[in-house]
Amino acid sequence: MKDKMLVLQNGKVYYGKGFGSDKTQIAELIYNTSMVGYQEILSDPSYRGQMVVMSYPLIGNYGLADDDYESSWFDVAALIVREYNDTPSNFRYTKTISEVMIDNNVAGISGIDTRELFRIIRSEGTMLAMVTDADRNVKECLEEIKNYKPDEKPVDVVTSKKIWYVRTKNPKYTILAVDCGIRRSTIKALQNMGANVVIVPYNTDIDTIMKYNPDGILISDGPGDPRLVPEVIETIKELKGKLPVLGECLGAELIALAYGVKMYKLKCGHRGANHPIRRLSDNKIEFHVQNHAYSADKDSINKSGLTVTQVNVLDDTAEFFEDKENGVFATMYYISDGGDVYKEFFGAVDKVVGGKGNAQENRY
């Protein structure tokens, strides 16, 4: 493996061994606390343009399985690990991480003190970083980082380029998903609830959306600053009160903006598989998967017509908020976890289906 280095925006430099693509990559440095699930993270479109540090020290030991991708490609810019294993032991695996990273121009570096990186991100916040050859001039690398311009609109890159459909047996509902970077597990979760799913590009106009006669609308997760997606904000405003709307992660942030809520960027984001969420109604705590960098101001939410019903135990940020009167629900954690998300959203969808009088009508 080739000698590589990781250069941080704050001037810190780390040396290690490369794997995956040999391409120099600059991106936002973030961390993820999941012990497993590196394949789902690498193929999750919401990580577009980010460089992921994994907290678990051994990565690659169970390889990649064809059924576990969240999309058809890897969107992360780079993967940083303590120890990389290129000889997986798993009867399901079909490829190693490095093989697929090469195909998708994702750089990797191992042998890094990831504990120290975590402490830096935790104390200083996310920052830009570069993975490049170890013999590069560090001052030149820092200048490149300083002049780096990220994707102006990463949702443009990850959204569907056409309308497509996922059918399920004996459907009860038709759910239309506005694709800002939808994950396969989100689609499967909707299918498990008995829904046919229509997936449309994020900038699809309201008239086209309504032509599919959906029972409910999902605004999917995706990458980047929610303020860069005004098209979906306007779509949510037009849908409000017409159909049940569920926003997931970026989709929840877009719902907040559609209601005039103030947004702010978290210091180091919520990214991992074990975030504790408290239900305010009974103080019970659930653990959920998350990946988001922005949060909605709680005081602003409660003045907007939305109501906060769940909060993060670690930092008291809003995790689930809703406008029950208009059937609008927003979750900052992944809906594949189920829980209150399904109960609230599909409860509203059931009322729409009952009003139509034909729950299993094939509408496409």
C-alpha positions as CSV (number, residue, x, y, z in Angstrom):
1,M,0.0,0.0,0.0
2,K,1.2,3.5,-0.9
3,D,2.3,6.0,1.7
4,K,-0.3,8.7,2.2
5,M,-1.0,11.6,4.4
6,L,-4.0,13.4,5.9
7,V,-3.7,17.1,6.1
8,L,-6.3,19.0,8.3
9,Q,-7.4,22.6,7.8
10,N,-6.0,23.4,11.2
11,G,-2.5,22.4,10.1
12,K,-2.3,19.0,11.7
13,V,-0.7,16.2,9.5
14,Y,-1.0,12.5,9.9
15,Y,0.8,9.8,7.9
16,G,-0.5,6.3,7.0
17,K,-1.0,3.7,4.3
18,G,-3.4,4.3,1.4
19,F,-6.1,2.0,0.1
20,G,-8.9,2.5,-2.4
21,S,-8.5,5.2,-5.1
22,D,-5.1,7.0,-5.4
23,K,-6.9,10.3,-6.2
24,T,-6.2,13.3,-4.0
25,Q,-9.4,14.2,-2.2
26,I,-10.5,17.4,-0.3
27,A,-13.7,17.3,1.7
28,E,-15.3,18.0,5.1
29,L,-13.9,15.9,7.8
30,I,-16.6,14.2,9.9
31,Y,-16.8,11.2,12.2
32,N,-19.2,8.3,12.6
33,T,-19.6,6.3,15.8
34,S,-21.1,3.1,14.3
35,M,-19.3,-0.2,15.1
36,V,-20.7,-1.8,12.0
37,G,-22.4,-0.6,8.8
38,Y,-19.5,0.8,6.9
39,Q,-21.0,-0.4,3.6
40,E,-24.2,1.5,4.3
41,I,-22.3,4.6,5.3
42,L,-20.1,4.6,2.2
43,S,-23.1,4.1,-0.1
44,D,-25.4,6.6,1.6
45,P,-25.9,9.6,-0.7
46,S,-26.2,12.0,2.3
47,Y,-22.5,11.6,2.8
48,R,-21.8,13.2,-0.5
49,G,-18.6,15.4,-0.4
50,Q,-17.5,14.2,3.1
51,M,-14.5,12.5,4.5
52,V,-15.6,9.9,7.1
53,V,-13.5,8.8,10.2
54,M,-14.8,5.6,11.7
55,S,-14.6,5.2,15.5
56,Y,-14.4,1.4,15.4
57,P,-10.8,0.6,14.8
58,L,-11.1,-2.4,12.4
59,I,-12.8,-1.8,9.1
60,G,-13.2,-4.1,6.1
61,N,-13.2,-7.4,8.0
62,Y,-16.6,-8.5,6.6
63,G,-16.3,-7.1,3.1
64,L,-19.2,-5.8,1.0
65,A,-22.4,-7.7,0.2
66,D,-24.5,-7.0,-2.9
67,D,-27.7,-6.7,-0.9
68,D,-26.4,-4.1,1.6
69,Y,-25.8,-1.0,-0.6
70,E,-27.9,2.1,0.1
71,S,-27.3,3.3,-3.5
72,S,-25.5,2.0,-6.6
73,W,-22.3,4.0,-5.9
74,F,-20.1,5.4,-3.1
75,D,-20.6,9.1,-2.5
76,V,-18.1,9.8,0.3
77,A,-14.8,11.5,-0.7
78,A,-12.6,9.5,1.6
79,L,-12.5,6.9,4.4
80,I,-10.1,7.2,7.3
81,V,-9.6,4.2,9.6
82,R,-7.2,2.9,12.3
83,E,-6.8,-0.6,10.7
84,Y,-8.0,-1.7,7.3
85,N,-8.6,-5.4,6.6
86,D,-8.5,-6.5,2.9
87,T,-9.1,-10.2,3.5
88,P,-12.8,-10.4,4.6
89,S,-14.2,-13.4,6.4
90,N,-17.9,-13.5,5.5
91,F,-19.8,-16.0,3.4
92,R,-22.0,-13.1,2.0
93,Y,-19.2,-10.9,0.8
94,T,-18.6,-10.3,-2.9
95,K,-16.0,-7.5,-3.0
96,T,-13.6,-5.8,-0.7
97,I,-14.0,-2.1,0.3
98,S,-10.8,-1.1,-1.6
99,E,-12.1,-2.6,-4.9
100,V,-15.3,-0.6,-4.8
101,M,-13.6,2.5,-3.6
102,I,-11.2,2.4,-6.6
103,D,-14.3,2.1,-8.9
104,N,-15.9,5.1,-7.3
105,N,-12.7,7.3,-6.8
106,V,-12.9,7.2,-3.0
107,A,-9.6,7.6,-1.3
108,G,-8.7,5.7,1.9
109,I,-6.0,6.0,4.5
110,S,-5.3,3.6,7.4
111,G,-2.9,3.6,10.3
112,I,-4.2,6.9,11.6
113,D,-4.8,7.7,15.3
114,T,-8.6,8.0,14.9
115,R,-9.1,8.6,18.6
116,E,-7.1,11.8,18.3
117,L,-9.0,12.8,15.2
118,F,-12.3,12.3,17.1
119,R,-11.1,14.5,19.9
120,I,-10.1,17.2,17.4
121,I,-13.5,17.2,15.6
122,R,-15.3,17.1,18.9
123,S,-13.5,20.1,20.3
124,E,-12.9,22.2,17.2
125,G,-15.9,21.0,15.0
126,T,-15.9,19.6,11.5
127,M,-13.3,21.1,9.1
128,L,-11.9,20.5,5.6
129,A,-9.1,18.0,5.2
130,M,-7.1,16.4,2.3
131,V,-5.9,12.8,1.7
132,T,-2.9,12.8,-0.7
133,D,0.5,11.3,-1.3
134,A,2.9,11.4,1.6
135,D,5.6,13.3,-0.3
136,R,3.5,16.3,-1.1
137,N,4.5,19.8,0.3
138,V,2.2,20.4,3.3
139,K,2.1,24.2,2.7
140,E,0.9,23.6,-0.8
141,C,-1.7,21.2,0.5
142,L,-3.0,23.8,3.0
143,E,-3.3,26.4,0.2
144,E,-5.3,23.9,-1.9
145,I,-7.6,23.3,1.1
146,K,-8.0,27.1,1.6
147,N,-9.1,27.5,-2.0
148,Y,-11.3,24.5,-2.2
149,K,-14.9,25.0,-3.3
150,P,-17.4,22.2,-2.5
151,D,-20.4,21.2,-4.7
152,E,-22.7,24.2,-4.8
153,K,-25.7,21.9,-4.7
154,P,-24.9,18.3,-3.8
155,V,-28.5,17.3,-4.1
156,D,-28.3,17.9,-7.8
157,V,-25.6,15.2,-8.0
158,V,-27.4,12.5,-6.0
159,T,-31.0,12.9,-7.0
160,S,-32.8,10.6,-9.5
161,K,-32.5,11.8,-13.0
162,K,-36.0,10.4,-13.9
163,I,-39.1,9.2,-12.3
164,W,-39.1,5.5,-11.3
165,Y,-41.3,3.0,-9.3
166,V,-40.9,0.3,-6.7
167,R,-44.0,-2.0,-6.4
168,T,-44.9,-4.2,-3.5
169,K,-47.3,-7.1,-3.2
170,N,-50.9,-6.3,-2.2
171,P,-50.3,-2.6,-1.8
172,K,-52.3,-0.6,0.7
173,Y,-50.8,2.8,-0.2
174,T,-49.1,4.8,-2.9
175,I,-46.3,7.0,-1.4
176,L,-44.4,9.5,-3.5
177,A,-40.8,10.1,-2.5
178,V,-39.1,13.4,-3.4
179,D,-35.6,12.2,-3.9
180,C,-32.9,14.4,-2.4
181,G,-30.7,11.4,-2.0
182,I,-33.0,8.6,-1.0
183,R,-31.6,5.3,0.5
184,R,-32.7,1.9,-0.5
185,S,-33.5,1.0,3.2
186,T,-36.0,3.9,3.2
187,I,-37.7,2.5,0.2
188,K,-37.8,-0.9,1.8
189,A,-39.2,0.5,5.0
190,L,-42.1,2.0,3.0
191,Q,-42.6,-1.3,1.2
192,N,-42.8,-3.1,4.5
193,M,-45.7,-0.8,5.4
194,G,-47.5,-2.0,2.3
195,A,-46.7,0.9,0.0
196,N,-46.0,1.2,-3.7
197,V,-43.4,3.9,-4.0
198,V,-43.0,6.5,-6.8
199,I,-39.6,8.2,-6.7
200,V,-39.3,11.6,-8.4
201,P,-36.3,14.0,-8.7
202,Y,-36.2,16.7,-6.0
203,N,-37.1,19.5,-8.4
204,T,-40.3,17.9,-9.8
205,D,-43.2,20.4,-10.0
206,I,-46.3,20.1,-7.8
207,D,-48.6,19.4,-10.8
208,T,-46.5,16.3,-11.8
209,I,-46.5,15.1,-8.2
210,M,-50.3,15.3,-7.9
211,K,-50.8,13.4,-11.2
212,Y,-49.7,10.3,-9.4
213,N,-52.6,10.7,-6.9
214,P,-50.4,9.7,-3.9
215,D,-51.7,8.9,-0.5
216,G,-48.7,10.6,1.2
217,I,-45.4,12.3,0.4
218,L,-41.9,11.5,1.7
219,I,-39.2,14.1,1.5
220,S,-36.0,12.0,1.6
221,D,-32.7,12.5,3.3
222,G,-29.8,13.9,1.4
223,P,-26.5,15.9,1.5
224,G,-25.6,19.5,2.2
225,D,-27.2,22.6,3.6
226,P,-31.0,22.5,3.4
227,R,-31.1,26.2,2.5
228,L,-29.6,25.3,-0.9
229,V,-32.7,23.4,-1.9
230,P,-35.4,26.1,-2.2
231,E,-37.4,24.1,-4.7
232,V,-38.4,21.4,-2.2
233,I,-39.2,24.1,0.4
234,E,-41.7,25.6,-2.0
235,T,-43.1,22.1,-2.8
236,I,-43.7,21.5,1.0
237,K,-45.5,24.8,1.3
238,E,-47.8,23.8,-1.6
239,L,-48.4,20.3,-0.2
240,K,-49.2,21.4,3.4
241,G,-52.7,20.5,4.3
242,K,-53.3,18.6,1.0
243,L,-51.5,15.4,1.8
244,P,-49.6,13.8,4.7
245,V,-45.9,14.8,4.4
246,L,-43.0,13.0,6.2
247,G,-39.5,14.5,6.1
248,E,-36.5,12.4,6.9
249,C,-33.2,14.1,8.0
250,L,-32.6,16.7,5.2
251,G,-36.3,16.3,4.5
252,A,-37.1,17.3,8.1
253,E,-34.8,20.3,7.8
254,L,-36.6,21.4,4.6
255,I,-40.0,21.1,6.4
256,A,-38.6,23.3,9.2
257,L,-37.5,25.9,6.7
258,A,-40.9,25.7,4.9
259,Y,-42.5,26.7,8.3
260,G,-40.0,29.6,8.8
261,V,-37.9,27.9,11.5
262,K,-34.4,29.1,12.1
263,M,-31.7,26.5,11.2
264,Y,-28.1,26.3,12.5
265,K,-25.1,24.0,11.8
266,L,-24.1,21.6,14.6
267,K,-20.5,21.7,15.8
268,C,-19.7,18.1,14.8
269,G,-23.1,16.7,13.7
270,H,-25.1,13.7,14.7
271,R,-23.6,10.6,12.9
272,G,-23.9,7.1,14.3
273,A,-26.1,4.1,15.1
274,N,-26.7,4.7,18.8
275,H,-28.2,8.2,19.3
276,P,-30.6,8.2,22.4
277,I,-33.9,10.0,21.6
278,R,-36.4,10.9,24.4
279,R,-40.1,11.0,23.8
280,L,-41.5,14.0,25.6
281,S,-44.9,12.4,26.1
282,D,-43.7,9.6,28.4
283,N,-39.9,10.2,28.8
284,K,-39.1,6.8,27.2
285,I,-35.8,6.6,25.3
286,E,-35.2,4.9,21.9
287,F,-31.9,4.6,20.1
288,H,-31.7,5.5,16.4
289,V,-29.4,5.9,13.4
290,Q,-28.6,9.4,12.4
291,N,-26.6,11.4,9.9
292,H,-27.2,15.2,9.8
293,A,-25.1,18.3,10.3
294,Y,-27.9,20.9,10.8
295,S,-30.6,21.3,13.5
296,A,-33.8,23.3,13.8
297,D,-34.0,25.8,16.7
298,K,-36.5,24.4,19.3
299,D,-37.9,27.8,20.3
300,S,-38.3,28.7,16.7
301,I,-40.1,25.4,16.0
302,N,-42.6,25.9,18.7
303,K,-43.5,29.4,17.4
304,S,-44.0,28.1,13.8
305,G,-47.0,25.9,14.0
306,L,-44.9,22.8,14.5
307,T,-44.5,21.0,17.9
308,V,-41.4,19.2,19.2
309,T,-42.3,15.7,20.5
310,Q,-38.9,14.1,20.7
311,V,-35.4,15.4,21.7
312,N,-31.8,14.2,21.6
313,V,-30.7,13.1,25.1
314,L,-27.1,14.2,24.4
315,D,-27.7,17.8,23.4
316,D,-31.4,18.4,23.8
317,T,-31.9,19.2,20.1
318,A,-35.2,18.6,18.3
319,E,-35.4,15.1,16.8
320,F,-39.1,14.8,15.9
321,F,-41.6,17.6,15.3
322,E,-45.0,17.7,13.7
323,D,-48.0,19.7,12.6
324,K,-50.7,17.1,13.2
325,E,-53.5,19.4,12.0
326,N,-52.0,19.5,8.5
327,G,-50.5,16.0,8.6
328,V,-46.8,17.1,8.5
329,F,-44.2,15.1,10.3
330,A,-40.4,15.6,10.5
331,T,-37.8,13.2,11.9
332,M,-34.1,13.8,12.2
333,Y,-33.3,10.1,12.4
334,Y,-33.7,7.4,9.7
335,I,-37.2,6.1,9.2
336,S,-36.0,2.5,8.6
337,D,-36.0,2.4,12.4
338,G,-39.8,2.8,12.5
339,G,-41.2,3.7,15.9
340,D,-43.4,6.8,16.2
341,V,-42.6,7.8,12.6
342,Y,-44.8,5.1,11.2
343,K,-47.6,5.5,13.7
344,E,-48.0,9.2,13.1
345,F,-47.4,9.4,9.3
346,F,-49.3,6.2,8.3
347,G,-52.1,7.1,10.7
348,A,-52.6,10.3,8.6
349,V,-52.2,8.3,5.3
350,D,-54.9,5.9,6.4
351,K,-57.4,8.8,6.6
352,V,-56.5,9.8,3.0
353,V,-56.9,6.2,1.8
354,G,-60.2,5.8,3.6
355,G,-61.5,9.0,2.0
356,K,-60.7,7.7,-1.5
357,G,-62.7,4.5,-0.9
358,N,-60.2,2.3,-2.8
359,A,-57.1,1.5,-0.8
360,Q,-55.5,-0.8,-3.4
361,E,-56.1,1.2,-6.5
362,N,-53.1,0.9,-8.9
363,R,-52.3,4.5,-9.7
364,Y,-49.4,4.0,-12.2
